[in-house]
Amino acid sequence: MTKKSAPQQPNASFEEAMAELELLVAKMESGELPLEASVAAYQRGSELVKYCAAQLERVERQVKVLEGEMLKPFATGADDEDGEE
């Protein structure tokens, strides 16, 4: 049994992984894949879903950190403790 796609590609972008996942879903929904190919496509799709979910979680953590960093200076500046006008 040979797979057309490589094993999970950690260097693939989120967009590339989503595009591959969309292609796999379309092939599976067409009903034209033999059983063995359908199982392989499902396994690859599962890998891609896990990869994409991990990427989204990583980005969400980064956004929360950035929001926290951006809100701190505004919160202290809004208190107007440093100088009064």
Summary of the structure (lengths in Angstrom):
residues: 85
radius of gyration: 22.1
end to end distance: 74.8
largest distance: 74.8
contacts: 173
relative contact order: 0.11
helix: 73%
strand: 0%
